[in-house]
Every structure is written in structure tokens, then in C-alpha cells.
Amino acid sequence: MRRTMRLASLVLIAFARLASQAHADPDALWKIISTQCLPNEHEYGKPDPCAMVDLDGGETHGFVVMKDRDGATQYLVMPTAKITGIEDPLVLAPGAANYFADAWKARHYAEEKAGHKLPPDTMSLAINSPHGRSQNQLHIHIDCLLPAVRTAIERNLAAIGDKWAPFPEPLAGHPYRAIRVASLDSANPFTLLADGVPGAREAMGNQTLAVVGIDGDKPGFVILDGQFDAAAKDFASSEELQDHSCALAHQ
């Protein structure tokens, strides 16, 4: 019994150290992926401390899923290749992996933590700009949507079309653009942004992207793009649209 309790304590201490490192070291997530998740998957078939390592496309196009230290239901999807973030040219390279599609399919990890399946319009994906993040490894946040943001999207859904246009009202106090797509498998948000918003390709590092599911008769996705504005203290962090307490899971 004491040995079991001691082992549990050591695991908690190790996790706390990982969390502390991730907060202090901008390369901590990459180190966890490259020195722990990948070696453990290759050697033992266990991806710890990640929840999953997917190498179907090789390490160049592979990804991991890892529980974030914040929130009960938040997970991260990250490439197994070294890709810094939304500003990295590799996200727009020919044949680039569609990490948003991978992240959406991995939302079941968040649902398992919530204890039940969640409607698509309660779930979201977010990637922050370099101005609004602490880590230099691309990571997409999977978690519940803020109830107020869900309501705003429902209220304005009819106004969102298949071309980028300003969202009719601020979200979390900041302006966003929006576009509607039927599938993430055929629409990579990085490419849609770079090709559809003037100047975005040349300044991807000033952008943030969020993806929200659409429920109902015409399912699909709303993709949101925000832009860094130093004067307005907008750090292009679409994670602000997520609710790490996942209130919608309890409604």
C-alpha cells in the first residue's frame, strides 16, 4: 500500500514538474514530445505523458494528443515534427498535414473527461499567435466554447458565408473574421486564411484561428480569424473564446 502511494506521489510530482517546465521554458512542449512521448511510443508502445501518438503519416506528418494542465477537459494536439506555430512556413507547405482536422477527431478525449458526448456547437479548437502564447511548438487547444460565444455564433450564423467577412459583433471583446465550411477534411484553416484574407500569408504570425462546430440540419464549421493589434491590446489569442471550466458540458 505504501509503495503504491509513493508511486502515485512520484507521478504527481513528475507531472507538476512538467507543468512548471512548460510554463517557464518556451520549448518545453517540444521537449516533452521529442524526449518522452515519441521515445516511449517507439520503445514501449505507450505514449506517456501524451494520451496518444499518431504516426500513420510518419513523424513529418504525425501528431500527439496531450492533456493540458489547465482545465478539466482541455487537450492539446501537436505535430511530431518541429513546427513553431501558425507563423511557421511548414503549415502552408505543399502536402502539409491538416492538424485542425486531426484535432477535431481527437475531441473525444475532452468528451471523455466531461463524462459524455458534447454537441459540436459546444466544442472548439484554437491556435494562438506568437504574441498570445508561451510555447514555440504548434499546439491546437481542444476544449469547450464559452457560452456567450456560442450564443453569439448562433445569433449570427445566417450571416456567415463561404467567404471571409467581419463577424457582426466582438467576441470576448475583440473583432474577428468568420467563414463557414462544410468539412475540415477538405478545408485546412491555415490555407483558407492564407489564401482568403489579403496580407495574411505574409503576416501569419499576426493571426489567430479558432474552429467551432455547427449543429443542426446543415452541420459544418465556423472558422474565426483574429488579428494582432498592439494598440488595442489584442494579442491574437483565440483561446480567449474557450471555456476551460467547460460550463456547456453541464447544461
KABELGI-V591677 format. One record per backbone hydrogen bond with DSSP energy under -0.5 kcal/mol. NH is the residue of the N-H (numbers start at 0). CO is the residue of the C=O. If there is no record, write none. Layout:
nh = {NH;NH}
co = {CO;CO}
This chain:
nh = {4;5;6;7;8;9;10;11;12;13;14;15;16;17;18;19;20;21;22;23;24;25;27;30;31;32;33;34;35;36;37;39;40;41;42;43;44;44;45;49;50;51;53;54;57;60;60;61;62;63;64;65;67;71;74;75;76;77;78;79;82;87;90;91;92;95;98;101;102;103;104;105;106;107;108;109;110;111;112;113;114;115;121;122;123;124;125;126;128;129;131;132;135;137;139;140;140;141;142;142;143;144;145;149;150;151;152;153;154;155;156;156;158;159;160;164;166;170;173;176;177;178;179;180;188;191;192;193;194;195;196;197;199;200;202;202;203;205;206;207;208;209;210;211;212;212;213;219;220;221;222;222;223;224;225;227;228;232;233;234;237;239;240;241;242;243;245;248;249;250}
co = {0;1;2;3;4;5;6;7;8;9;10;11;12;13;14;15;16;17;18;19;20;23;24;26;27;28;29;30;31;31;32;35;36;37;38;39;39;40;39;46;64;64;62;52;54;56;57;57;53;77;51;75;73;243;141;65;139;63;137;61;80;84;87;88;89;92;96;97;98;99;100;101;103;104;105;106;106;107;108;109;110;110;118;119;142;210;140;208;235;204;128;129;25;82;76;125;138;74;123;140;242;121;240;145;146;147;148;149;150;151;152;153;155;156;158;177;175;173;170;224;164;222;160;220;186;187;188;189;190;191;192;195;196;193;198;199;200;202;203;225;126;223;124;221;119;122;219;213;180;211;178;220;209;176;207;205;233;229;228;232;235;236;237;238;143;241;242;245;246;247}
